[in-house]
Protein backbone atom coordinates (compact mmCIF):
# COMPACT_ATOMS: atom_id res chain seq x y z
CA UNK A 1 0.00 0.00 0.00
CA UNK A 2 1.32 3.43 -0.95
CA UNK A 3 1.91 6.17 1.58
CA UNK A 4 -0.61 8.98 1.37
CA UNK A 5 -0.45 12.69 2.13
CA UNK A 6 -3.88 14.14 2.92
CA UNK A 7 -5.30 17.60 2.31
CA UNK A 8 -5.09 18.23 6.07
CA UNK A 9 -1.40 17.26 6.09
CA UNK A 10 -0.80 19.56 3.12
CA UNK A 11 -2.39 22.45 5.02
CA UNK A 12 -0.28 21.61 8.07
CA UNK A 13 2.93 21.61 6.00
CA UNK A 14 2.01 24.97 4.45
CA UNK A 15 1.20 26.33 7.91
CA UNK A 16 4.65 25.33 9.17
CA UNK A 17 6.59 26.55 6.12
CA UNK A 18 4.80 29.88 5.78
CA UNK A 19 4.36 30.48 9.52
CA UNK A 20 0.62 31.02 9.21
CA UNK A 21 -2.21 29.52 11.24
CA UNK A 22 -3.50 26.04 10.48
CA UNK A 23 -6.92 27.56 9.75
CA UNK A 24 -5.47 30.05 7.24
CA UNK A 25 -3.46 27.32 5.54
CA UNK A 26 -6.55 25.10 5.33
CA UNK A 27 -8.55 27.95 3.77
CA UNK A 28 -5.73 28.53 1.28
CA UNK A 29 -5.62 24.87 0.25
CA UNK A 30 -9.43 24.78 -0.10
CA UNK A 31 -9.39 27.98 -2.20
CA UNK A 32 -6.64 26.76 -4.53
CA UNK A 33 -8.17 23.32 -5.09
CA UNK A 34 -11.68 24.73 -5.43
CA UNK A 35 -10.52 27.26 -8.02
CA UNK A 36 -8.70 24.58 -10.02
CA UNK A 37 -11.78 22.32 -10.01
CA UNK A 38 -14.15 25.15 -10.97
CA UNK A 39 -11.97 26.34 -13.87
CA UNK A 40 -11.51 22.79 -15.21
CA UNK A 41 -15.27 22.22 -14.88
CA UNK A 42 -15.77 25.34 -17.03
CA UNK A 43 -13.53 23.90 -19.75
CA UNK A 44 -10.31 25.77 -19.00
CA UNK A 45 -6.85 24.26 -18.64
CA UNK A 46 -5.10 25.22 -15.42
CA UNK A 47 -1.33 25.35 -16.03
CA UNK A 48 1.04 25.57 -13.09
CA UNK A 49 4.51 25.97 -14.60
CA UNK A 50 6.94 23.38 -13.28
CA UNK A 51 4.12 21.40 -11.66
CA UNK A 52 1.59 20.35 -14.28
CA UNK A 53 -1.63 20.96 -16.17
CA UNK A 54 -5.16 20.14 -15.07
CA UNK A 55 -7.80 19.75 -17.78
CA UNK A 56 -11.07 18.06 -18.67
CA UNK A 57 -10.96 14.96 -20.88
CA UNK A 58 -14.06 13.67 -22.69
CA UNK A 59 -14.64 9.93 -22.89
CA UNK A 60 -16.87 8.65 -25.66
CA UNK A 61 -19.71 6.24 -25.02
CA UNK A 62 -18.62 2.64 -25.38
CA UNK A 63 -19.79 -0.90 -24.82
CA UNK A 64 -18.36 -2.87 -21.92
CA UNK A 65 -18.92 -6.28 -20.47
CA UNK A 66 -20.19 -7.22 -17.02
CA UNK A 67 -17.42 -9.46 -15.63
CA UNK A 68 -19.87 -11.47 -13.51
CA UNK A 69 -22.40 -12.32 -16.20
CA UNK A 70 -20.58 -11.62 -19.46
CA UNK A 71 -23.53 -9.43 -20.49
CA UNK A 72 -22.79 -6.43 -22.72
CA UNK A 73 -23.49 -3.09 -21.07
CA UNK A 74 -23.54 0.44 -22.45
CA UNK A 75 -21.11 2.86 -20.79
CA UNK A 76 -22.25 6.47 -21.22
CA UNK A 77 -20.02 9.27 -22.45
CA UNK A 78 -18.55 11.31 -19.62
CA UNK A 79 -16.01 13.96 -18.71
CA UNK A 80 -13.06 13.10 -16.48
CA UNK A 81 -10.38 15.19 -14.81
CA UNK A 82 -6.93 14.88 -16.38
CA UNK A 83 -3.53 15.82 -14.98
CA UNK A 84 -0.29 15.97 -16.94
CA UNK A 85 2.83 16.42 -14.83
CA UNK A 86 5.16 19.23 -15.87
CA UNK A 87 8.86 18.87 -16.61
CA UNK A 88 9.94 20.23 -13.22
CA UNK A 89 7.76 17.70 -11.40
CA UNK A 90 8.93 14.83 -13.60
CA UNK A 91 12.58 15.81 -13.15
CA UNK A 92 12.14 15.93 -9.37
CA UNK A 93 11.05 12.28 -9.36
CA UNK A 94 14.02 11.01 -11.37
C-alpha positions in Angstrom: 0.0 0.0 0.0 1.3 3.4 -0.9 1.9 6.2 1.6 -0.6 9.0 1.4 -0.5 12.7 2.1 -3.9 14.1 2.9 -5.3 17.6 2.3 -5.1 18.2 6.1 -1.4 17.3 6.1 -0.8 19.6 3.1 -2.4 22.4 5.0 -0.3 21.6 8.1 2.9 21.6 6.0 2.0 25.0 4.5 1.2 26.3 7.9 4.6 25.3 9.2 6.6 26.5 6.1 4.8 29.9 5.8 4.4 30.5 9.5 0.6 31.0 9.2 -2.2 29.5 11.2 -3.5 26.0 10.5 -6.9 27.6 9.8 -5.5 30.0 7.2 -3.5 27.3 5.5 -6.5 25.1 5.3 -8.6 28.0 3.8 -5.7 28.5 1.3 -5.6 24.9 0.2 -9.4 24.8 -0.1 -9.4 28.0 -2.2 -6.6 26.8 -4.5 -8.2 23.3 -5.1 -11.7 24.7 -5.4 -10.5 27.3 -8.0 -8.7 24.6 -10.0 -11.8 22.3 -10.0 -14.1 25.2 -11.0 -12.0 26.3 -13.9 -11.5 22.8 -15.2 -15.3 22.2 -14.9 -15.8 25.3 -17.0 -13.5 23.9 -19.7 -10.3 25.8 -19.0 -6.8 24.3 -18.6 -5.1 25.2 -15.4 -1.3 25.4 -16.0 1.0 25.6 -13.1 4.5 26.0 -14.6 6.9 23.4 -13.3 4.1 21.4 -11.7 1.6 20.3 -14.3 -1.6 21.0 -16.2 -5.2 20.1 -15.1 -7.8 19.7 -17.8 -11.1 18.1 -18.7 -11.0 15.0 -20.9 -14.1 13.7 -22.7 -14.6 9.9 -22.9 -16.9 8.7 -25.7 -19.7 6.2 -25.0 -18.6 2.6 -25.4 -19.8 -0.9 -24.8 -18.4 -2.9 -21.9 -18.9 -6.3 -20.5 -20.2 -7.2 -17.0 -17.4 -9.5 -15.6 -19.9 -11.5 -13.5 -22.4 -12.3 -16.2 -20.6 -11.6 -19.5 -23.5 -9.4 -20.5 -22.8 -6.4 -22.7 -23.5 -3.1 -21.1 -23.5 0.4 -22.4 -21.1 2.9 -20.8 -22.3 6.5 -21.2 -20.0 9.3 -22.4 -18.5 11.3 -19.6 -16.0 14.0 -18.7 -13.1 13.1 -16.5 -10.4 15.2 -14.8 -6.9 14.9 -16.4 -3.5 15.8 -15.0 -0.3 16.0 -16.9 2.8 16.4 -14.8 5.2 19.2 -15.9 8.9 18.9 -16.6 9.9 20.2 -13.2 7.8 17.7 -11.4 8.9 14.8 -13.6 12.6 15.8 -13.1 12.1 15.9 -9.4 11.1 12.3 -9.4 14.0 11.0 -11.4 
